[in-house]
């Protein structure tokens, strides 16, 4: 008999010897929930349709106040949306 190792046996051996890279570890639902809680204030890109007038108004406000347009929109939304709806969204992450 030969001393050769089959490919499948070699792969099994390599898999056992090599540590699993953190990026490739499986996650369960609990990990995802924890990440969601930690990242509730993390910004996410979202697209909405607004009129040309509002777009120009945002550009003027940006120029005069030296703020990022996203920051202006976030501030406007926080001022406009009732606190009860903000609380409902925050409760989703608890």
TACOR-V634356 format. One record per helix or strand of 3 or more residues. SS is the DSSP state (H for helix, E for strand). FROM is the first residue (numbers start at 1). TO is the last residue. If there is no record, write none. Layout:
ss:SS from:FROM to:TO
ss:SS from:FROM to:TO
//
This chain:
ss:H from:7 to:17
ss:H from:22 to:24
ss:H from:29 to:38
ss:H from:52 to:65
ss:H from:69 to:80
ss:H from:83 to:91
//
